[in-house]
Amino acid sequence: MRQPAVIVIGIGEDGCLGLSSRAYNCIRQSQILVGGARQLEFFSDYPGRRVMLGKKVKDTLESLRDESGDHNIVILASGDPLFYGVGSLAVKIFGAEFCGFIPQPSSMQLAFAAAGLAWSDATCLSVHGRSIEGLCQRMRRLSKVALLTDAENSPVRVALHLLEYHDAAWDAILCENLGSTDERIRPLDLKSLSQLTDVSPLNILILTRSADWRCPPAFYAEAEEAYARRMPKLGLITKREIRVLSLAALQLRAQAVVWDIGAGSGSVAIEAARIASEGRVFAIECEEESQGYCAENILKHGADNVRLIAGEAPDALEGLDQPDAVFIGGSKGKLDALIQLVWQRLNPGGRLVINAVTMENVGQTVNTLNAMGLAYDVNLVQIARSSLLAGKYHRYEALNPIHIFSLSKEGPA
């Protein structure tokens, strides 16, 4: 069997001592050795050409593509190269048929072994070189998580982020310098972790749920009382039953980008964000008082993938990510312009849902959609809730009727 032109070899903190004979022989037979500064230090007497991987990893590897036809290249990587490592990038650049891999135990394996925990039921996530935004949402229904961190999104910042978004039901195990002589394993609560000043940059953070934690339901709509909101009459908030129907009409996927226009207290945006847990929700609100309530609710409900946009649509929509789903709950008299702009920006296969309370908005929505030649569904929803009368009798109390318009934009979902 012909040896691949490019071999990606996992290497641990013990350097050459931890390499198998196969891995060591591949390095000896190569003409180009690629790796980070720390990894190349283990091979100071390497007779071939050494190439350092800096910040521009992709550019460096692409510069070696032509040489891979005439030279054997070894790329050094930490642990398992195909686990959040350089391995997948090597495959894209050189081609799978020209790449081989010799892994070491991954950092995750070493961390769980050091902590004495099984990791078959763990979820591995990374904030290394990625935004921390949405981390709470991705972890909402998880009970055991291992995190790859970096200098910016350090274990301390992760702890502060979880505490800020009221997701404190975690126990932490900080695993540092795994496999080296100064390896350190520290069990901590989140508050203690958030106050550390001596965290090694080489770390894995294991988070496990506290004993009294219960996994939240896969889908649920909160009662209005769970949200801070403006309080004329029953409060300016989309009622729970209407939220359920509107969210169902949006047909959200986990990675969806969602716009909630006229977000108010943020209840629709927050509950949309639970479904689009790997996506992003933009809550657009122009009223200053409502903006304050919305920001408060985002933190209270751990919705760190919801971004509050303070401004009035359609101007406030400029520069936002293209949406996969749009909910219009308020328009400030600009419904016609909003529908036209949203329809233009909506991704193919996306969904538009409009809630109309007043007869004027119903008429304007119908006229605009008809003028644009769009097919739509509309449902008039009338909800009555039971209420207690004289302390022992039950009667129904009607809520305002709502028209829910929904339509899909043609194209692949």
C-alpha positions as a printed NumPy array, in Angstrom:
array([[  0.   ,   0.   ,   0.   ],
       [  1.404,   3.386,  -1.065],
       [  2.04 ,   5.804,   1.792],
       [ -0.021,   9.013,   1.452],
       [  1.924,  12.114,   0.495],
       [  0.663,  13.988,   3.557],
       [  0.592,  12.366,   7.001],
       [ -1.073,  14.236,   9.874],
       [  0.317,  12.983,  13.172],
       [ -1.099,  13.66 ,  16.606],
       [  1.446,  14.538,  19.248],
       [  1.021,  15.052,  22.983],
       [  2.735,  17.119,  25.647],
       [  5.357,  14.364,  26.063],
       [  6.567,  14.939,  22.513],
       [  8.561,  12.168,  20.827],
       [  8.205,   9.862,  23.827],
       [  4.498,   9.378,  23.149],
       [  4.854,   8.64 ,  19.43 ],
       [  4.416,   5.144,  18.051],
       [  7.198,   3.627,  15.947],
       [  5.012,   4.079,  12.873],
       [  4.563,   7.78 ,  13.549],
       [  8.248,   8.27 ,  14.293],
       [  9.276,   6.489,  11.084],
       [  6.9  ,   8.635,   9.018],
       [  8.586,  11.746,  10.4  ],
       [ 12.079,  10.353,   9.661],
       [ 11.109,   9.535,   6.066],
       [  9.522,  12.913,   5.34 ],
       [ 11.168,  15.904,   3.678],
       [  8.914,  18.633,   5.113],
       [  7.775,  18.845,   8.745],
       [  4.912,  21.236,   9.537],
       [  3.689,  22.234,  12.998],
       [  3.32 ,  24.869,  15.656],
       [  6.358,  26.322,  17.388],
       [  5.855,  24.161,  20.478],
       [  5.59 ,  20.973,  18.399],
       [  8.575,  21.741,  16.149],
       [ 10.76 ,  22.228,  19.232],
       [ 10.609,  18.472,  19.785],
       [ 12.424,  17.997,  16.441],
       [ 15.276,  20.494,  16.56 ],
       [ 17.588,  18.031,  14.718],
       [ 15.127,  17.32 ,  11.887],
       [ 17.208,  17.141,   8.662],
       [ 14.501,  18.353,   6.273],
       [ 12.644,  21.637,   5.994],
       [ 10.585,  22.763,   8.954],
       [  7.521,  24.937,   8.325],
       [  5.859,  26.749,  11.202],
       [  2.074,  27.027,  11.395],
       [  1.159,  30.502,  12.577],
       [ -2.148,  32.324,  12.48 ],
       [ -2.624,  31.829,   8.721],
       [ -2.827,  28.024,   8.827],
       [ -4.839,  27.714,   5.627],
       [ -2.459,  29.908,   3.621],
       [  0.566,  27.972,   4.884],
       [ -0.881,  24.585,   3.952],
       [ -2.045,  25.812,   0.549],
       [  1.494,  27.006,  -0.184],
       [  2.648,  23.386,   0.255],
       [  0.056,  21.84 ,  -2.069],
       [  2.3  ,  21.766,  -5.138],
       [  5.234,  20.37 ,  -3.155],
       [  3.143,  17.456,  -1.913],
       [  3.487,  15.863,  -5.349],
       [  7.275,  15.464,  -4.961],
       [  7.81 ,  15.461,  -1.197],
       [  6.503,  13.536,   1.77 ],
       [  4.966,  16.005,   4.195],
       [  4.206,  15.431,   7.873],
       [  1.873,  17.81 ,   9.714],
       [  2.042,  17.73 ,  13.511],
       [ -1.188,  18.331,  15.421],
       [ -2.29 ,  18.172,  19.043],
       [ -3.996,  14.928,  20.028],
       [ -6.466,  13.694,  17.434],
       [ -6.06 ,  15.805,  14.256],
       [ -9.651,  15.1  ,  13.19 ],
       [-11.14 ,  16.326,  16.465],
       [-11.408,  20.136,  16.142],
       [ -7.944,  19.939,  14.625],
       [ -6.066,  20.671,  11.426],
       [ -6.97 ,  17.295,   9.903],
       [-10.188,  18.365,   8.199],
       [ -8.445,  21.395,   6.664],
       [ -5.66 ,  19.145,   5.334],
       [ -8.248,  16.95 ,   3.632],
       [ -9.829,  19.981,   1.933],
       [ -6.484,  21.281,   0.683],
       [ -4.617,  18.098,  -0.288],
       [ -7.552,  15.717,  -0.889],
       [ -8.668,  12.762,   1.225],
       [ -6.942,  10.246,  -1.051],
       [ -3.563,  11.92 ,  -0.436],
       [ -3.858,  12.227,   3.353],
       [ -3.199,   9.759,   6.155],
       [ -3.726,  10.154,   9.898],
       [ -2.017,   8.808,  13.003],
       [ -3.94 ,  10.127,  16.011],
       [ -2.981,  10.409,  19.638],
       [ -5.618,  10.351,  22.398],
       [ -7.629,  13.545,  22.05 ],
       [ -7.552,  16.256,  24.684],
       [-11.126,  15.289,  25.553],
       [-10.145,  11.687,  26.228],
       [ -7.269,  12.815,  28.417],
       [ -9.483,  15.267,  30.322],
       [-12.199,  12.755,  31.152],
       [ -9.599,  10.133,  32.06 ],
       [ -7.91 ,  12.586,  34.415],
       [-11.274,  13.521,  35.958],
       [-12.342,   9.881,  36.255],
       [-15.561,  10.462,  34.325],
       [-17.155,   8.501,  31.516],
       [-17.464,  10.579,  28.362],
       [-19.75 ,   8.384,  26.26 ],
       [-22.68 ,  10.605,  27.33 ],
       [-20.811,  13.908,  27.007],
       [-21.196,  16.568,  24.323],
       [-18.013,  18.221,  23.093],
       [-18.259,  21.907,  22.148],
       [-15.716,  24.52 ,  21.198],
       [-15.433,  28.255,  21.765],
       [-11.825,  28.175,  20.549],
       [-11.616,  30.827,  17.843],
       [-15.414,  31.071,  17.83 ],
       [-18.005,  33.366,  19.293],
       [-19.272,  32.579,  22.775],
       [-22.676,  33.901,  21.687],
       [-25.31 ,  31.161,  21.914],
       [-23.313,  28.881,  24.217],
       [-26.01 ,  28.841,  26.926],
       [-28.65 ,  27.997,  24.363],
       [-26.635,  25.102,  22.907],
       [-26.062,  23.765,  26.425],
       [-29.653,  24.259,  27.639],
       [-30.665,  20.59 ,  27.39 ],
       [-27.233,  19.033,  27.977],
       [-26.092,  17.421,  31.204],
       [-22.37 ,  16.887,  30.534],
       [-20.223,  19.142,  28.344],
       [-16.528,  19.392,  27.524],
       [-15.348,  22.741,  26.19 ],
       [-12.325,  23.702,  24.137],
       [-11.429,  27.286,  25.095],
       [ -8.927,  29.943,  24.036],
       [ -7.349,  33.097,  25.445],
       [-10.405,  35.253,  24.699],
       [-13.092,  32.714,  25.553],
       [-11.254,  31.38 ,  28.584],
       [-12.779,  29.151,  31.286],
       [-13.14 ,  32.296,  33.421],
       [-15.099,  34.082,  30.695],
       [-17.255,  30.993,  30.121],
       [-18.152,  30.945,  33.824],
       [-18.961,  34.671,  33.801],
       [-21.1  ,  34.215,  30.682],
       [-23.114,  31.361,  32.21 ],
       [-23.666,  33.315,  35.416],
       [-24.707,  36.443,  33.49 ],
       [-27.381,  34.482,  31.633],
       [-28.692,  32.804,  34.802],
       [-27.433,  29.317,  33.912],
       [-25.591,  28.508,  37.115],
       [-26.664,  24.862,  37.55 ],
       [-23.216,  23.516,  36.602],
       [-20.276,  21.948,  38.398],
       [-16.913,  22.513,  36.724],
       [-13.711,  20.502,  36.431],
       [-10.814,  22.498,  34.993],
       [ -8.187,  20.248,  33.376],
       [ -4.887,  21.995,  32.605],
       [ -1.644,  20.944,  30.88 ],
       [ -2.919,  17.442,  30.265],
       [ -0.219,  14.824,  29.852],
       [  2.591,  17.09 ,  31.034],
       [  4.519,  17.091,  34.287],
       [  2.539,  20.103,  35.565],
       [ -0.902,  18.631,  34.854],
       [ -3.562,  20.061,  37.173],
       [ -7.199,  18.974,  37.736],
       [ -9.421,  21.366,  39.731],
       [-13.085,  20.763,  40.689],
       [-14.811,  24.154,  41.076],
       [-18.204,  25.799,  41.277],
       [-18.946,  28.436,  38.654],
       [-18.465,  31.386,  40.991],
       [-15.023,  30.152,  42.062],
       [-14.078,  29.468,  38.449],
       [-15.119,  32.998,  37.446],
       [-12.641,  34.451,  39.962],
       [ -9.518,  32.482,  38.957],
       [ -6.434,  34.387,  37.838],
       [ -4.016,  31.502,  37.174],
       [ -5.595,  29.451,  34.372],
       [ -3.214,  27.748,  31.958],
       [ -3.927,  28.463,  28.265],
       [ -3.731,  24.686,  27.664],
       [ -6.976,  23.508,  29.214],
       [-10.199,  21.569,  28.81 ],
       [-13.251,  22.635,  30.802],
       [-15.676,  19.878,  31.841],
       [-19.14 ,  20.987,  32.978],
       [-21.663,  18.657,  34.609],
       [-25.152,  19.518,  35.8  ],
       [-25.899,  19.863,  39.483],
       [-27.737,  17.009,  41.158],
       [-31.069,  18.867,  41.382],
       [-31.097,  19.931,  37.709],
       [-33.938,  18.767,  35.46 ],
       [-33.792,  18.86 ,  31.678],
       [-36.27 ,  21.469,  30.345],
       [-39.051,  20.361,  27.969],
       [-38.195,  20.147,  24.278],
       [-40.805,  22.813,  23.528],
       [-42.797,  25.014,  25.848],
       [-44.292,  28.467,  25.947],
       [-43.991,  30.464,  29.137],
       [-46.917,  32.173,  30.831],
       [-46.99 ,  35.937,  30.373],
       [-46.104,  36.373,  34.044],
       [-42.655,  34.867,  33.366],
       [-41.699,  37.948,  31.337],
       [-41.059,  41.534,  32.372],
       [-43.337,  43.674,  30.19 ],
       [-45.262,  46.918,  29.846],
       [-48.488,  46.587,  31.791],
       [-51.537,  48.267,  30.28 ],
       [-54.505,  45.917,  30.724],
       [-53.097,  42.331,  30.541],
       [-49.666,  43.535,  29.43 ],
       [-48.179,  44.214,  26.01 ],
       [-46.986,  40.72 ,  25.144],
       [-47.886,  38.043,  22.608],
       [-50.124,  35.69 ,  24.548],
       [-48.886,  32.167,  25.184],
       [-51.373,  30.381,  22.916],
       [-50.649,  32.777,  20.034],
       [-46.901,  32.277,  20.536],
       [-47.325,  28.523,  20.153],
       [-49.251,  28.868,  16.891],
       [-46.948,  31.557,  15.501],
       [-43.781,  29.586,  16.27 ],
       [-45.302,  26.489,  14.684],
       [-46.09 ,  28.539,  11.572],
       [-42.471,  29.73 ,  11.365],
       [-41.275,  26.087,  10.987],
       [-37.913,  26.867,  12.58 ],
       [-34.82 ,  24.723,  12.209],
       [-31.957,  24.482,  14.685],
       [-29.579,  26.638,  12.61 ],
       [-32.161,  29.251,  11.536],
       [-31.58 ,  33.   ,  11.472],
       [-34.772,  34.647,  12.759],
       [-36.034,  38.229,  12.772],
       [-38.647,  39.243,  15.35 ],
       [-39.858,  42.683,  14.245],
       [-41.654,  44.63 ,  16.949],
       [-40.228,  42.323,  19.619],
       [-41.752,  44.119,  22.632],
       [-40.877,  42.071,  25.707],
       [-38.976,  39.578,  23.544],
       [-41.168,  36.559,  24.328],
       [-41.412,  35.37 ,  20.707],
       [-37.708,  35.971,  20.069],
       [-36.677,  34.119,  23.235],
       [-38.866,  31.098,  22.546],
       [-37.836,  31.064,  18.876],
       [-34.216,  31.013,  20.065],
       [-34.812,  27.821,  22.031],
       [-35.875,  26.07 ,  18.832],
       [-33.171,  27.719,  16.695],
       [-30.631,  26.771,  19.358],
       [-27.682,  26.742,  16.95 ],
       [-28.861,  29.817,  15.06 ],
       [-29.353,  33.474,  15.866],
       [-32.411,  35.587,  16.592],
       [-32.586,  39.354,  16.093],
       [-35.163,  41.092,  18.27 ],
       [-35.955,  44.467,  16.671],
       [-37.697,  46.965,  18.958],
       [-38.012,  50.77 ,  18.719],
       [-39.706,  51.643,  22.058],
       [-37.105,  52.474,  24.695],
       [-39.169,  51.097,  27.594],
       [-39.776,  47.807,  25.787],
       [-36.081,  47.571,  24.899],
       [-35.268,  47.552,  28.611],
       [-37.769,  44.777,  29.297],
       [-36.529,  42.792,  26.315],
       [-32.881,  43.03 ,  27.435],
       [-33.886,  41.964,  30.957],
       [-35.808,  38.951,  29.639],
       [-32.966,  37.846,  27.362],
       [-30.662,  37.561,  30.376],
       [-33.294,  36.084,  32.685],
       [-34.196,  33.304,  30.236],
       [-30.624,  32.51 ,  29.179],
       [-31.273,  33.452,  25.55 ],
       [-27.694,  34.321,  24.616],
       [-28.368,  33.713,  20.917],
       [-30.868,  36.612,  20.871],
       [-29.444,  39.98 ,  19.857],
       [-31.507,  43.072,  20.681],
       [-31.568,  45.634,  17.872],
       [-32.678,  49.022,  19.208],
       [-34.317,  50.825,  16.307],
       [-37.328,  51.031,  14.045],
       [-37.813,  48.719,  11.085],
       [-37.266,  48.78 ,   8.184],
       [-34.188,  51.002,   8.76 ],
       [-33.022,  48.855,  11.7  ],
       [-32.872,  45.765,   9.46 ],
       [-29.923,  47.131,   7.5  ],
       [-26.858,  44.904,   7.872],
       [-28.575,  42.025,   9.686],
       [-27.924,  38.437,   8.606],
       [-30.279,  37.196,   5.887],
       [-33.25 ,  35.566,   7.673],
       [-34.658,  32.062,   7.322],
       [-37.791,  33.098,   9.211],
       [-39.396,  36.445,  10.006],
       [-42.107,  37.23 ,  12.537],
       [-43.827,  40.628,  12.332],
       [-45.641,  41.488,  15.528],
       [-45.533,  45.267,  15.191],
       [-44.963,  47.639,  12.294],
       [-45.456,  51.264,  13.496],
       [-47.596,  51.991,  10.449],
       [-44.988,  50.725,   7.984],
       [-46.458,  47.299,   7.318],
       [-46.503,  47.6  ,   3.518],
       [-42.822,  48.602,   3.304],
       [-41.863,  45.987,   5.888],
       [-43.497,  43.114,   4.034],
       [-41.862,  44.103,   0.754],
       [-38.397,  44.458,   2.276],
       [-38.652,  41.283,   4.346],
       [-39.799,  39.275,   1.344],
       [-36.813,  40.528,  -0.637],
       [-34.329,  39.65 ,   2.151],
       [-35.887,  36.306,   3.152],
       [-33.786,  33.292,   2.173],
       [-35.293,  30.838,  -0.341],
       [-37.443,  28.318,   1.509],
       [-37.897,  30.794,   4.369],
       [-41.121,  31.564,   6.239],
       [-42.912,  34.837,   6.987],
       [-45.506,  35.063,   9.773],
       [-47.498,  38.225,  10.494],
       [-49.744,  38.744,  13.505],
       [-52.446,  41.363,  12.914],
       [-54.72 ,  42.591,  15.7  ],
       [-56.481,  45.62 ,  14.223],
       [-58.849,  45.48 ,  11.263],
       [-56.703,  48.106,   9.542],
       [-53.587,  45.918,   9.754],
       [-55.545,  42.889,   8.561],
       [-56.766,  44.81 ,   5.528],
       [-53.333,  46.238,   4.78 ],
       [-51.685,  42.811,   5.041],
       [-54.225,  41.26 ,   2.67 ],
       [-53.871,  44.12 ,   0.172],
       [-50.069,  44.053,   0.231],
       [-49.765,  40.278,  -0.133],
       [-52.337,  40.238,  -2.924],
       [-50.616,  43.107,  -4.736],
       [-47.342,  41.16 ,  -4.573],
       [-49.065,  38.081,  -5.979],
       [-48.164,  35.933,  -2.966],
       [-50.08 ,  32.874,  -1.793],
       [-50.686,  32.794,   1.941],
       [-52.639,  31.129,   4.717],
       [-54.522,  33.142,   7.32 ],
       [-56.169,  31.949,  10.498],
       [-58.41 ,  33.917,  12.816],
       [-57.553,  32.712,  16.305],
       [-59.978,  33.311,  19.159],
       [-58.856,  32.083,  22.568],
       [-60.871,  31.958,  25.76 ],
       [-59.24 ,  31.096,  29.066],
       [-60.94 ,  29.833,  32.174],
       [-61.131,  32.251,  35.094],
       [-62.446,  31.905,  38.617],
       [-65.691,  33.648,  39.538],
       [-66.698,  34.265,  43.167],
       [-63.956,  31.935,  44.34 ],
       [-65.678,  28.699,  43.244],
       [-67.162,  29.04 ,  39.74 ],
       [-65.322,  28.878,  36.455],
       [-66.128,  30.875,  33.369],
       [-64.396,  31.682,  30.081],
       [-62.695,  35.023,  29.533],
       [-61.972,  35.874,  25.891],
       [-58.675,  37.285,  24.648],
       [-58.434,  39.609,  21.675],
       [-58.829,  37.731,  18.369],
       [-55.644,  37.569,  16.271],
       [-55.15 ,  37.026,  12.55 ],
       [-52.062,  34.9  ,  11.851],
       [-50.805,  35.181,   8.265],
       [-48.151,  32.69 ,   7.127],
       [-46.404,  32.069,   3.82 ],
       [-43.303,  30.417,   2.368],
       [-40.814,  31.801,  -0.104],
       [-40.199,  29.422,  -2.98 ],
       [-36.85 ,  27.701,  -3.14 ],
       [-34.895,  25.016,  -1.272],
       [-35.412,  24.942,   2.476]])
